[in-house]
């Protein structure tokens, strides 16, 4: 039976849904203070960007969000209560603000990662640093590497995953019979979409598939392996298929690629925290990691508290 493995880590909470020692889903929630989906908060409408349809609001915590639909008769400057329905999405040059909708609910924070995975109904096992590393044994680092590089291997071929502002693209590569390759790739892509929590528009570039029956088989493999809700096109004559899934927060690749140095720093701190005593005091790191750690002193303080050793980081 699948179970969630959960860690309240340094700089982030992390979880993986694991079955038969294999990771099915990875979820990470950085401690960055970002407003969570489900948060209900007072706000003020500061701009009507699309009359009758959409506006921009400031939340009481000082952040901004896109707001729709506009209640009838609302004017700029009005106070209202909103519910966050989509988290902020990092994008190079123009990150998407959170999206909010009007609500009559009482203000309160949205559920954190632990609450969300608990609500799935799967058992949750909280991991401790002194215990065997169940996450790593299930392939944690490999999944993070997939997210950062986009390189995903499967039996008989490989996928290249590329997040873009418009959609997440999967390119299929491999040798041998192209129909068999495309069929295996369809399942591999569906599993990667679930594993990396990818929503929004998704494009898959399969090898060119000749004939209606093989194209239907590939589309059917997507339907079998990808849980709903989603919509998809058929596989066209050039081997391209598009999927659209709900998107309420950033995917794992988007989260890690938004600040890869921070992601690597958190991974390093996790490794140090799990080092059996005596924990080394001095650590040599790259200039980029050194700058990242200096910018997050609370992470280093948390590491010292957890290990009982005040670490020093030096340029390698």
Secondary structure, DSSP 8 states (H G I E B T S, - for coil): --EEEEEE-SSEEEEEEEETTEEEEEEEEESS----TT-EEEEEEEEEEETTTEEEEEETTS-EEEE-S--TT--TT-EEEEEEEE--B--SSS-B-EEEEE--S--B----HHHHHHTTSSEEEE--TTS--HHHHTTHHHHHHHHHH-EEEETTEEEEEEE-SS-EEEEEEE-S-HHHHHHHHHHHHHHHHHHTT--EEEEEE-----SHHHHHHHHHHHHHHS-SSEEE----TTSEEEEEE--SS--HHHHHHHTHHHHHHHHHHHHHHTS-SS--SEEEE-HHHHHHHHH-HHHHHHHHHHHS---EEEE-
